[in-house]
Amino acid sequence: MLFAGTALFALGMLCLLVPAFLDGINGQKVWLVIALFVALMAAALVVWFRVLPDAMVLEYEAKRQKLGKAPLSTLPNAQKAHIQQLLVRLGFEETPSGLYRKRHPSGLKDAFWYYVALADSTVLTDTSDALLSQMEADHGRPERACLIAFLYKTGITGEDRQTLRTMACSLLSLERTLGGLAGFNIFLPVLADAMTGQGCYLDQPKGITLYAYGCRFLKKYLQ
């Protein structure tokens, strides 16, 4: 049906060229061409709006499955003290709730904000939800935000790594599908061993998504 909408749109555009190839076309025929153009454009829009949600879901799922096969990257030193010293040196300010933030001018249409969280965690999804709510409460700005969340856990398991991958794949796929939708903030989780400080995350630095900016930040300062 997506192809059908495109075909209707193309036919509508061709209607605008008809008068150029007809000699002595009168006013009545011109209005007929205009009416046909409007009808075809309206039909194309109806078809597109009906299939667009399904197409976006399929696109999201395809991207999520592809990302699910990507390996996790390692951060050799993600210890809390090291991260805190780095953030202070880079000029991050601490929010009342304990997050760190800094405004970042970028090649995106608007500048965005980096937020960094350092949190102990037992259930990664619960901690992530709480941190996102915390950031939303702290932010209160029209610019978008990228929250890099260091989740510190003792005794990391394979299930924890899979949870990390699932969260990252879902959020990045959503951002790539929706694009730079106003007010759409992104979450980049980093799973770190509370004892050794070694961390891991899904590294996808290509493109101009907020997730990619977050990955480049990690690679530049921590890898």
N, C-alpha and C positions, 0 to 999 in steps of 0.2 A: 504493500500500500504506500510505502514511502516513495517507491518509484512512480506510482500512479500520480501522487501529488506533484512530483517533479515534472512529469510529462504534461500535466495540466498547466503548470506554470509556464513551461516552454511554449505550449500552444498559445497561451495568452499573450506572451511576448511576440510571437509570430503575427498575431492579429494586428499589432501596431505597424507591422511592415506592409500589410496588405495594401493600404492606400497608395504607397509609393510605386506599386506595380500595376495599378489600375489607371487607365486613362479616362478622364471625364467622369470621375466618381462624384455623385451628387451628395447633397447634405444628408438625405435619408440613409444612404448606404454608409456614410461616415458614422452616423449614430448607431447603425446596426453593428458596425465593427467595434465601436466603443462598448456597446452593451454586451457583445460576445466576450470582449476582453475582461470586463468587470465580472461576468459570470464565471469565466474560467479561473480568474484569480481567486474569487470567493470559494470556488470548489476546491482549488489547490490548498487554500488555508484550512478549510474544514478537514480535508484528508490529513494534512500535516499535524493539526492539533489533536486529531484522534489517534494517530500512530506515534506521536513524539514521546509520550510517557513510556510506552512499551519499548521503543527504540533506545531510550536512555537507560532503561533497566537492563536491556541486553548488553549495551555498551559497558555499563558499570560491571556487570557480572563477568564479561570477557576480560576486562582489565584486572579485576580482582583475582581471577583464576591464573592469569599470566604472572602477576606479581607474587602469587603464592608459591611459585617455583624458585623465586630468587633467594640466594643465600643471605644469611644475616652477616653483617659486618661487625668487627670487634673494635672496641675502644680500650686500649691497654690501661689507661689511668682515668677512671671516672669517679675517683674517691670524692666524697663531699667537700673536704677541706680544699682539695685541689681545684674543684669547680668553683667554689666560693671565691677563692683568691683570683681566679681567672676573671670572673664576672666583675669583681671590684676593679681590677686592672683595666677592663674594657669599658668601664663607665656605666655599668648597669646600676639602677637604683632599686632599693628593696621596697616592696609595697607593704602596707599595713598587715596583710595576711601572710607575709613571709615569702612571696614570690619575688623574682628579680625581673626587671624589664628595661628595655631600651628601644627607642624609636630608630628604625632603619630605613633610610631613603633607598629606593630601588628602581629597577627598570619597569616595575609594574605601574599601572595607571596612577595608583596612590601609594604613598609610603605605608609601611606596616610596622608592627611592633613585635619584637622578640620578647617572649616571656620564658623564664626558666624556673622549673620547680625541682626541688630536691626532697623526696619523700620516701619514708619507709613504707613498705607494702607487704601485705600478706595475700590479699586478693587483688590482682592487678586491675581488673575491670572496675572494682569498687573505688580503688584509689584514683584511677584515671577519671572517673565520673566526678569525684569530689574536687579534683584539681581543675577540671574544666569549668565547673560551677564557680570555683574560687576565682579563676581568671576572668570569667564573664563579669563577676561582681566587681573586680578591681579595674577592669578595662574602661568601660563607659565612654568609649571614643568611637567615632565613625570609621576610623581606619581598621583594617583587618589585623588579626594577630596570629602569631605562630607560637604555640606553647611547646617547648622542648621539656619533657618531663623525665627526669631521672628517677626510676623506681627501684629502690634498694630492697633486696630480698635475700634472706639467708637460706641456703640450700636450694638453689635454682634447679628446676627439673626440666625435662624435655617438654612437659605440658606447659610450663611457664613460657618457654621460648615459642611454642606454637600459639599461645594466647597473644604474645607480643606481635607475632607475625600477622595473625588474624586482625588485630586492631589496626596495625599499620596499613595493611592491604586495603581494608575497608575504607579508612579515612582518605588515603591517597587516591584510591579509585573514585571515591565520591568527589574529591576536589578536581580531578582530571575530567570527570564527566560534566560537572556543573560549571567548571571554569571559575573565573574570578567573580562569582556572585557576591554582591554587596553584603557585608555582614557575615560572610561565611569564614569562620576561623578554623585553623587546622591544629591538629594535635600530633606531635611526633614523640612516641614513647621510646625510652631507652631503658633496657633492663640491666641492672648492675648488681653484682655480687656484693652484699653488705660487708663481707669479710676481706675480700681481695681488691675490690674496687674495679674489677674488670667488667666492662659493659658490652652490650650488643644491641644492634638496631637494624632496621631494614633501610639500607642505603639506596636512595634513588635520587641522585643529585642533578639529573638532567632536566632541562626545562625551566620555566619561570613560575612554577607553583610555589606556594609558601612551604610546602613539605620539602621541595628541592632546596630552597634557601636554607631551611633548617639543617638539611644534610650537609650542605657546603660549610655551614658554620661549624658543625661537628668535625668535619674532615680538616678544616683549616686550623682549628685550635686544639683538637684532642687526638688526632691520629698522626 
